[in-house]
Amino acid sequence: MDAAALLALVDVLPEQRDAVLERALGIDAPVASAPPGAELIGYHASGLAPVCRMVRDVPIRASDVFVDLGAGRGKVIALVRALSGARVRGIELQRELISTAVRGVELEHADVRTASLDEGTVFFLYTPFTGPVVREVGERLRRVAERHAIVVCTLGFTLDAEWLRARETDAFWLTVYDSVVPGVAPREQVRVDFDERLERLAYERR
Ligand SMILES: C[S@@+](CC[C@H](N)C(=O)[O-])C[C@H]1O[C@@H](n2cnc3c(N)ncnc32)[C@H](O)[C@@H]1O
Protein backbone atom coordinates (compact mmCIF):
# COMPACT_ATOMS: atom_id res chain seq x y z
CA MET A 1 0.00 0.00 0.00
CA ASP A 2 1.53 3.32 -0.98
CA ALA A 3 1.27 6.72 0.72
CA ALA A 4 -1.48 7.93 -1.60
CA ALA A 5 -3.70 4.95 -0.77
CA LEU A 6 -3.01 5.38 2.95
CA LEU A 7 -3.73 9.08 2.98
CA ALA A 8 -6.98 8.40 1.09
CA LEU A 9 -8.21 6.72 4.30
CA VAL A 10 -9.21 10.21 5.52
CA ASP A 11 -12.31 9.69 3.39
CA VAL A 12 -13.26 6.64 5.49
CA LEU A 13 -15.07 7.13 8.83
CA PRO A 14 -12.45 7.14 11.64
CA GLU A 15 -14.02 4.10 13.36
CA GLN A 16 -13.80 2.07 10.14
CA ARG A 17 -10.28 3.03 9.04
CA ASP A 18 -8.31 0.24 10.71
CA ALA A 19 -10.66 -2.47 9.44
CA VAL A 20 -10.46 -1.08 5.90
CA LEU A 21 -6.68 -0.76 6.18
CA GLU A 22 -6.13 -4.29 7.53
CA ARG A 23 -8.29 -5.73 4.76
CA ALA A 24 -6.23 -3.84 2.17
CA LEU A 25 -3.00 -5.07 3.79
CA GLY A 26 -4.28 -8.67 3.83
CA ILE A 27 -4.03 -9.02 7.63
CA ASP A 28 -7.71 -8.99 8.54
CA ALA A 29 -8.02 -12.78 9.11
CA PRO A 30 -7.83 -13.62 12.83
CA VAL A 31 -4.62 -15.11 14.16
CA ALA A 32 -3.59 -16.52 17.55
CA SER A 33 -2.70 -13.79 20.03
CA ALA A 34 -1.38 -15.90 22.91
CA PRO A 35 1.74 -14.63 24.70
CA PRO A 36 4.84 -16.33 23.20
CA GLY A 37 6.59 -16.75 26.56
CA ALA A 38 6.94 -15.63 30.16
CA GLU A 39 6.82 -11.81 30.46
CA LEU A 40 6.04 -11.58 26.73
CA ILE A 41 2.78 -10.21 25.27
CA GLY A 42 0.79 -11.71 22.41
CA TYR A 43 -0.21 -10.10 19.14
CA HIS A 44 -2.42 -7.02 18.90
CA ALA A 45 -2.06 -4.59 16.04
CA SER A 46 -1.42 -0.88 16.57
CA GLY A 47 -4.04 1.52 15.29
CA LEU A 48 -3.46 3.76 12.30
CA ALA A 49 -3.93 6.97 14.32
CA PRO A 50 -1.02 6.54 16.80
CA VAL A 51 1.30 5.40 14.01
CA CYS A 52 0.50 8.55 12.01
CA ARG A 53 0.98 10.62 15.14
CA MET A 54 4.39 9.00 15.71
CA VAL A 55 5.54 9.60 12.12
CA ARG A 56 4.55 13.26 12.46
CA ASP A 57 5.82 13.89 16.01
CA VAL A 58 9.25 12.24 15.78
CA PRO A 59 9.33 13.21 12.81
CA ILE A 60 10.44 10.05 10.98
CA ARG A 61 12.35 10.84 7.79
CA ALA A 62 13.72 8.95 4.82
CA SER A 63 17.21 8.75 6.34
CA ASP A 64 15.95 6.92 9.46
CA VAL A 65 16.16 3.22 10.19
CA PHE A 66 12.90 2.42 11.97
CA VAL A 67 12.75 -0.77 14.03
CA ASP A 68 9.54 -2.31 15.40
CA LEU A 69 10.53 -4.46 18.39
CA GLY A 70 7.89 -7.20 18.32
CA ALA A 71 6.49 -6.40 14.90
CA GLY A 72 3.48 -8.72 14.76
CA ARG A 73 2.28 -8.98 11.16
CA GLY A 74 4.19 -5.90 10.01
CA LYS A 75 1.36 -3.35 10.00
CA VAL A 76 3.44 -0.62 11.65
CA ILE A 77 6.51 -1.03 9.45
CA ALA A 78 4.32 -1.07 6.32
CA LEU A 79 2.74 2.24 7.38
CA VAL A 80 5.99 3.90 8.44
CA ARG A 81 7.76 2.91 5.21
CA ALA A 82 4.93 4.28 3.07
CA LEU A 83 4.46 7.50 5.03
CA SER A 84 8.09 8.45 5.67
CA GLY A 85 10.28 6.62 3.15
CA ALA A 86 12.41 5.34 6.06
CA ARG A 87 14.19 2.00 5.92
CA VAL A 88 12.26 -0.34 8.20
CA ARG A 89 12.95 -3.50 10.17
CA GLY A 90 10.44 -5.62 12.00
CA ILE A 91 11.64 -8.20 14.54
CA GLU A 92 9.12 -10.86 15.52
CA LEU A 93 9.34 -14.02 17.60
CA GLN A 94 6.27 -15.86 16.30
CA ARG A 95 6.58 -17.63 12.94
CA GLU A 96 2.81 -17.78 12.47
CA LEU A 97 2.66 -13.98 12.44
CA ILE A 98 5.54 -13.74 9.99
CA SER A 99 3.92 -16.22 7.61
CA THR A 100 0.64 -14.23 7.65
CA ALA A 101 2.24 -10.78 7.51
CA VAL A 102 1.50 -7.86 5.20
CA ARG A 103 2.39 -8.81 1.62
CA GLY A 104 5.70 -7.28 0.54
CA VAL A 105 6.90 -6.70 4.09
CA GLU A 106 9.88 -8.68 5.36
CA LEU A 107 9.98 -9.54 9.03
CA GLU A 108 12.98 -11.00 10.83
CA HIS A 109 12.30 -14.09 12.86
CA ALA A 110 14.30 -13.29 15.97
CA ASP A 111 14.07 -12.50 19.65
CA VAL A 112 14.46 -8.80 20.44
CA ARG A 113 16.64 -9.80 23.41
CA THR A 114 19.35 -11.10 21.06
CA ALA A 115 18.73 -9.55 17.62
CA SER A 116 21.14 -6.89 16.38
CA LEU A 117 19.74 -3.42 17.04
CA ASP A 118 22.83 -1.37 16.17
CA GLU A 119 21.67 0.41 13.02
CA GLY A 120 18.28 1.58 14.34
CA THR A 121 17.62 5.31 14.77
CA VAL A 122 13.92 5.16 15.74
CA PHE A 123 12.58 2.25 17.81
CA PHE A 124 8.94 1.38 18.42
CA LEU A 125 7.41 -0.84 21.09
CA TYR A 126 3.71 -1.54 21.40
CA THR A 127 3.60 -3.38 24.74
CA PRO A 128 5.60 -6.40 23.47
CA PHE A 129 6.76 -7.50 26.93
CA THR A 130 6.75 -6.58 30.58
CA GLY A 131 8.97 -6.23 33.68
CA PRO A 132 12.42 -7.79 33.38
CA VAL A 133 12.28 -8.07 29.58
CA VAL A 134 11.51 -4.35 29.28
CA ARG A 135 14.58 -3.65 31.44
CA GLU A 136 16.77 -6.07 29.44
CA VAL A 137 15.76 -4.60 26.08
CA GLY A 138 16.01 -1.07 27.52
CA GLU A 139 19.62 -1.82 28.46
CA ARG A 140 20.30 -3.02 24.89
CA LEU A 141 18.81 0.22 23.52
CA ARG A 142 20.99 2.27 25.84
CA ARG A 143 24.07 0.60 24.35
CA VAL A 144 22.88 1.63 20.85
CA ALA A 145 22.36 5.19 22.18
CA GLU A 146 25.97 5.26 23.39
CA ARG A 147 26.99 5.20 19.71
CA HIS A 148 24.34 7.45 18.13
CA ALA A 149 21.25 9.37 19.24
CA ILE A 150 18.02 7.39 19.02
CA VAL A 151 14.32 8.03 19.45
CA VAL A 152 12.27 5.44 21.34
CA CYS A 153 8.47 5.42 20.92
CA THR A 154 6.21 3.43 23.22
CA LEU A 155 2.53 2.73 22.81
CA GLY A 156 0.47 1.67 25.81
CA PHE A 157 3.22 1.84 28.42
CA THR A 158 5.97 4.15 29.60
CA LEU A 159 9.70 3.74 30.20
CA ASP A 160 11.65 5.05 33.14
CA ALA A 161 15.38 5.35 32.50
CA GLU A 162 17.80 8.15 33.27
CA TRP A 163 19.13 8.22 29.66
CA LEU A 164 15.66 8.69 28.11
CA ARG A 165 13.92 12.09 28.04
CA ALA A 166 10.18 11.95 27.41
CA ARG A 167 8.83 14.71 25.21
CA GLU A 168 5.89 16.81 26.35
CA THR A 169 2.77 15.50 24.65
CA ASP A 170 -1.00 15.42 24.86
CA ALA A 171 -1.05 12.02 23.15
CA PHE A 172 -2.97 9.54 25.27
CA TRP A 173 -1.14 6.30 24.50
CA LEU A 174 2.00 7.30 22.65
CA THR A 175 5.19 8.50 24.34
CA VAL A 176 8.24 9.71 22.40
CA TYR A 177 11.65 9.68 24.11
CA ASP A 178 14.97 11.13 23.00
CA SER A 179 18.16 9.47 24.14
CA VAL A 180 20.41 11.73 26.20
CA VAL A 181 23.86 10.19 26.62
CA PRO A 182 26.89 12.31 27.57
CA GLY A 183 29.31 12.73 24.65
CA VAL A 184 26.77 11.65 22.01
CA ALA A 185 25.47 14.35 19.66
CA PRO A 186 21.69 14.82 19.87
CA ARG A 187 19.49 13.89 16.92
CA GLU A 188 19.55 16.56 14.25
CA GLN A 189 16.30 18.55 14.25
CA VAL A 190 14.92 18.66 10.72
CA ARG A 191 11.57 20.12 9.73
CA VAL A 192 9.45 17.72 7.69
CA ASP A 193 6.36 18.99 5.89
CA PHE A 194 3.85 16.17 5.88
CA ASP A 195 0.63 16.04 3.90
CA GLU A 196 -2.19 17.66 5.92
CA ARG A 197 -4.16 14.41 5.62
CA LEU A 198 -1.56 12.73 7.86
CA GLU A 199 -2.49 15.24 10.56
CA ARG A 200 -6.16 14.34 10.22
CA LEU A 201 -5.42 10.62 10.36
CA ALA A 202 -3.38 11.22 13.52
CA TYR A 203 -6.00 13.28 15.32
CA GLU A 204 -9.48 12.47 14.05
CA ARG A 205 -11.40 10.25 16.43
CA ARG A 206 -14.76 8.58 16.11
C1 LIG B 1 1.22 -6.04 21.05
S1 LIG B 1 2.00 -6.85 19.67
C2 LIG B 1 2.48 -5.47 18.68
C3 LIG B 1 2.60 -5.81 17.21
C4 LIG B 1 3.06 -4.65 16.32
N1 LIG B 1 4.25 -4.00 16.85
C5 LIG B 1 1.99 -3.61 16.17
O1 LIG B 1 2.10 -2.58 16.86
O2 LIG B 1 1.05 -3.79 15.38
C6 LIG B 1 3.53 -7.41 20.42
C7 LIG B 1 4.32 -8.37 19.56
O3 LIG B 1 5.60 -8.58 20.14
C8 LIG B 1 6.01 -9.91 19.87
N2 LIG B 1 7.07 -10.24 20.83
C9 LIG B 1 6.92 -10.39 22.17
N3 LIG B 1 8.13 -10.65 22.73
C10 LIG B 1 9.04 -10.67 21.72
C11 LIG B 1 10.45 -10.87 21.68
N4 LIG B 1 11.16 -11.12 22.78
N5 LIG B 1 11.07 -10.81 20.48
C12 LIG B 1 10.37 -10.56 19.33
N6 LIG B 1 9.02 -10.35 19.33
C13 LIG B 1 8.37 -10.41 20.51
C14 LIG B 1 4.71 -10.69 20.03
O4 LIG B 1 4.80 -11.95 19.39
C15 LIG B 1 3.70 -9.74 19.39
O5 LIG B 1 3.55 -10.02 18.02
The ligand as a Gaussian input file, in Angstrom:
#p B3LYP/6-31G(d) Opt

LIG

0 1
 C        1.221000      -6.043000      21.048000
 S        1.995000      -6.855000      19.674000
 C        2.484000      -5.468000      18.677000
 C        2.598000      -5.811000      17.208000
 C        3.063000      -4.647000      16.315000
 N        4.246000      -4.000000      16.847000
 C        1.991000      -3.606000      16.171000
 O        2.095000      -2.580000      16.861000
 O        1.053000      -3.791000      15.379000
 C        3.529000      -7.408000      20.422000
 C        4.319000      -8.365000      19.559000
 O        5.604000      -8.576000      20.136000
 C        6.011000      -9.907000      19.875000
 N        7.067000     -10.240000      20.832000
 C        6.922000     -10.388000      22.171000
 N        8.127000     -10.650000      22.735000
 C        9.041000     -10.672000      21.724000
 C       10.451000     -10.874000      21.678000
 N       11.159000     -11.120000      22.779000
 N       11.070000     -10.807000      20.480000
 C       10.368000     -10.558000      19.335000
 N        9.018000     -10.352000      19.335000
 C        8.373000     -10.405000      20.513000
 C        4.715000     -10.690000      20.025000
 O        4.801000     -11.948000      19.391000
 C        3.698000      -9.742000      19.386000
 O        3.551000     -10.015000      18.016000

